[in-house]
Structure formats: structure tokens, C-alpha cells
């Protein structure tokens, strides 16, 4: 299914939409850097930013359709993709990542439709705190939450490592890109993957704090993670790196829309 020309076209167009979401995340994160904490700094905040434009409802529907197409493409990659990766373990890790992106695409697409029809939904912080609270109530709940926190930190490390080692290039056919653009894609990809890795790492630390303190309010999603960073000494500088990371990941996504292996 993932090789069908229509799926390819729609999925790559959806990759552009995924990149647009990261541009908006970069804008929202930059606002926190400059002291404006009024907007929700996560994927739903990015969707809300689109909703505020003059053609918000139309753009939200376009964004939602694109993200659903992206999710279908990623789901296909999760099932049978990454055949160009020779190592079986690494191939399965890539497929798990694609499956995660498929779920993320659907979630952001649903949020876009929710805003398009004039409704609102709870923030990622509220959702994660609710889930953390339920886990903490279970027998051995703090250990389960702690394990989740460690897993998220591990994911953040793996994502950042992918940027440092430039492993993201394995999924791109660099020959499809103009020669002058290849260096930009390489550098932006590095910054993008490292920036996202830092953000995931902070989320994992917050989940870990919730496990230690038995307080679900310590937990939170991307929004709380970035605002927590901003409140730390020199945190604004780290946050600036994360903002550049989101922007770099957006550039990578635009390049991947054209050059990603199918």
C-alpha cells in the first residue's frame, strides 16, 4: 500500500504539513524565549496558532487532511518499510518510530479538526498529568511511572544521537536534492534531531519527578517541558537551541517530502 503512487504523493504532501507544524512550534518556543508565555507551546498550540489566522478554518482542514495522509504513509512504513536498512534490529526501531509518527499525525489532525469546528480540547499537559495520576494509583505505580520517564529519556537520547551521528541521512536519497541544498539539509537535520531530543529528555525528567514525588502535577507534555526549561538558569539559551531544533526539523521534513526513501 505504501508504494501506491497516490499514497506516495499524499504522504509526501503530508510530510510538508508535518514540517509546517514544526515551524509553528519554533515560533511558539521563540515566544517563550522572549518572555511571552501566553500560548500553549506544543502541537495543539501550533494548531491554535493556525486557527487565529484570517483563513484559519480552511487552513486547519488542509492541515488535517495532510496530516492524515502523512499518518497513512508512516503507517505503511511501519508495517513494511525501511527495507534499505540492512540491520534487522535497526529496521524494526525505524518502523516503531514511523508508527509513533503515524499516531502523532492522527492526533494533531484530530486537534486541527476540533479547532476547525470551533471546539477546544485539553492540553497535552492535562492529558499527561491525568494519565500519570492514574498510573500512580496502581500497585507499584511510582515504579511504572519512573520506568516511563526513563524510557522517554532514552528516546530523547536516541533522537539526539541520530542527529549527532547524522543517521537521518540513511533515510534520504540525497541525490534527489539540489547539490547546494544538501549541506543545508545535513546541518538542519542535525540541529533538528538534537533539539527534539533535548525536548523529549526534559519531558522524561518531568515524568521521573512525578514518580519520585508521587505528584502527577510534576509531569507534563511539551508545553510544560519548555516552560520548565525557561525557568532554569541559562534555560533560555537551551530553549533557543530547542527553537532552532524545531526549525531545523521543519527544514528536514521539507527535504524528506522530496527525498525520503519509499
C-alpha positions in Angstrom: 0.0 0.0 0.0 2.8 2.5 0.9 4.2 2.1 -2.6 1.0 3.2 -4.3 1.6 6.4 -6.2 -1.4 8.2 -4.6 -0.2 7.2 -1.1 3.3 8.4 -2.0 2.0 11.8 -3.2 -0.4 12.4 -0.4 2.1 11.1 2.2 4.9 13.4 1.0 2.5 16.4 0.9 1.6 15.4 4.5 5.3 15.5 5.3 5.2 19.1 4.3 2.3 19.7 6.7 4.4 17.9 9.5 7.2 20.4 8.7 4.7 23.3 9.0 3.7 22.2 12.4 7.4 22.3 13.5 7.8 25.8 12.0 4.9 26.9 14.3 6.4 25.1 17.2 9.6 27.0 16.6 7.6 30.3 16.6 5.9 29.4 19.9 9.1 28.3 21.5 10.8 31.6 20.4 7.9 33.5 22.1 8.8 31.7 25.3 12.5 32.7 24.8 11.4 36.3 24.6 9.2 36.1 27.7 5.8 35.6 26.1 4.2 32.5 27.8 0.6 33.2 26.7 0.4 30.4 24.0 0.4 26.7 24.5 3.8 25.5 23.4 3.0 22.1 21.8 1.4 20.6 18.8 -2.0 21.8 19.9 -0.6 25.2 20.4 0.7 25.1 16.8 -2.8 24.2 15.6 -4.3 27.0 17.7 -1.9 29.4 16.1 -3.2 28.4 12.6 -6.8 28.9 13.9 -6.1 32.5 14.7 -5.3 33.4 11.1 -7.9 35.0 8.7 -8.4 31.7 6.8 -8.0 29.6 9.9 -10.8 27.0 9.4 -9.8 26.4 5.8 -6.1 26.0 6.6 -7.0 23.7 9.5 -8.9 21.4 7.3 -6.0 21.4 4.8 -3.6 20.7 7.6 -5.7 17.9 9.0 -6.1 16.2 5.6 -2.3 16.5 5.0 -1.5 15.0 8.5 -3.9 12.1 8.0 -2.2 11.4 4.7 1.2 11.6 6.4 -0.1 9.2 9.0 -1.2 6.6 6.4 2.2 6.9 4.7 4.1 6.4 8.0 1.8 3.5 8.9 2.8 1.8 5.7 6.5 2.4 6.5 5.8 0.9 10.0 4.4 -2.2 8.5 6.8 -3.0 5.7 9.1 -0.1 5.2 12.8 0.6 5.7 13.9 -2.3 3.6 17.0 -0.3 2.7 18.2 -0.7 6.3 20.3 -3.9 6.4 20.4 -4.4 10.2 17.1 -6.1 11.3 17.2 -4.6 14.8 17.7 -1.0 13.4 15.0 -1.7 10.8 12.5 -2.5 13.4 13.4 0.5 15.5 12.8 2.7 12.4 9.4 1.0 11.9 8.5 1.7 15.5 9.4 5.4 15.0 7.3 5.5 11.9 4.4 4.0 13.8 4.8 6.7 16.5 4.8 9.4 13.9 1.6 7.9 12.4 -0.1 8.2 15.8 1.2 11.7 16.2 -0.1 12.7 12.8 -3.5 11.4 13.6 -3.6 13.2 17.0 -2.6 16.6 15.5 -5.0 16.1 12.6 -7.9 15.5 15.1 -6.8 18.5 17.1 -6.9 20.6 13.8 -10.5 19.4 13.0 -11.5 20.1 16.6 -10.4 23.7 16.3 -11.8 24.0 12.8 -15.3 23.2 14.0 -15.0 25.7 16.9 -14.3 23.3 19.8 -11.3 23.0 22.0 -9.6 20.2 23.7 -7.5 19.6 26.8 -3.8 20.4 26.6 -1.1 17.8 26.4 0.0 18.7 29.9 -3.5 18.0 31.3 -3.8 14.7 29.4 -0.3 13.5 30.6 -1.0 14.5 34.2 -4.3 12.6 34.2 -2.6 9.5 32.8 0.3 9.9 35.3 -2.1 10.2 38.2 -3.9 7.0 37.1 -0.7 5.1 36.9 0.5 6.4 40.3 -2.7 5.0 41.8 -1.8 1.4 40.7 0.2 -1.0 42.8 3.9 -0.2 42.1 2.6 2.8 40.2 5.6 5.0 41.0 7.9 2.4 39.6 5.8 2.2 36.4 5.9 6.0 36.1 9.6 6.0 36.7 10.1 3.4 34.1 8.1 5.5 31.6 10.2 8.5 32.5 13.4 6.6 31.9 12.0 5.3 28.6 11.2 8.8 27.4 14.7 10.0 28.4 16.1 7.0 26.4 14.0 8.1 23.4 15.3 11.6 23.8 18.9 10.3 23.9 18.3 8.2 20.8 16.7 11.0 18.9 19.6 13.4 19.7 22.2 10.7 18.9 20.5 10.3 15.5 21.2 13.9 14.9 24.8 13.9 16.1 25.6 10.8 14.1 23.6 12.1 11.0 21.8 8.7 10.9 18.7 10.5 9.5 20.6 10.7 6.2 20.2 7.0 5.8 16.5 7.5 5.1 17.1 10.1 2.4 18.1 9.8 -1.2 20.4 12.8 -1.2 20.7 12.6 -5.0 17.1 13.8 -5.2 18.1 17.1 -3.7 19.9 20.0 -5.4 23.6 20.0 -4.7 23.5 23.4 -3.0 20.7 22.2 -0.6 22.4 19.1 0.6 24.7 20.8 3.2 21.7 22.8 4.5 19.7 19.6 4.9 22.5 17.9 6.7 23.1 20.8 9.1 19.4 21.5 9.7 18.8 17.8 10.3 21.5 17.7 12.9 20.1 20.7 14.7 16.5 19.4 14.4 17.1 15.9 15.7 19.3 17.2 18.6 16.7 19.9 19.5 13.9 17.4 19.6 16.0 15.0 21.6 16.5 17.7 24.3 12.8 18.4 24.5 12.0 14.7 24.9 14.7 14.4 27.6 13.1 17.2 29.6 9.7 15.6 29.3 11.2 12.3 30.6 12.8 14.1 33.6 9.4 15.7 34.5 7.8 12.2 34.4 10.6 10.9 36.6 10.0 13.8 39.1 6.3 12.8 39.3 7.3 9.2 40.1 9.7 10.4 42.9 7.3 12.9 44.4 4.1 10.9 43.8 2.7 14.1 42.4 1.2 13.9 38.9 1.3 17.7 38.6 5.1 17.5 38.2 4.5 15.6 35.0 3.6 17.3 31.7 4.0 17.3 27.9 6.0 19.5 25.6 4.4 22.7 26.8 5.4 22.2 30.5 8.8 20.9 29.4 9.7 24.1 27.5 8.4 26.4 30.2 10.3 24.4 32.8 13.4 24.9 30.8 12.8 28.7 30.5 12.6 28.9 34.3 16.1 27.4 34.8 19.4 29.3 35.0 20.6 29.5 31.4 17.4 27.7 30.4 16.6 30.4 27.9 19.7 29.6 26.0 18.8 25.9 25.9 15.3 26.8 24.9 16.7 28.9 22.0 18.5 25.7 20.8 15.2 23.8 21.0 13.5 26.5 19.0 16.3 26.3 16.3 15.9 22.5 16.6 12.2 22.7 15.7 13.0 24.9 12.8 15.8 22.6 11.6 13.5 19.6 11.9 11.0 21.5 9.7 13.6 22.0 7.0 14.5 18.3 7.3 10.8 17.4 6.9 10.5 19.6 3.7 13.6 17.8 2.3 12.2 14.4 3.3 9.0 15.2 1.5 11.0 15.0 -1.7 13.9 12.7 -1.0 12.7 10.1 1.6 13.2 6.5 0.5 9.9 4.9 -0.3 
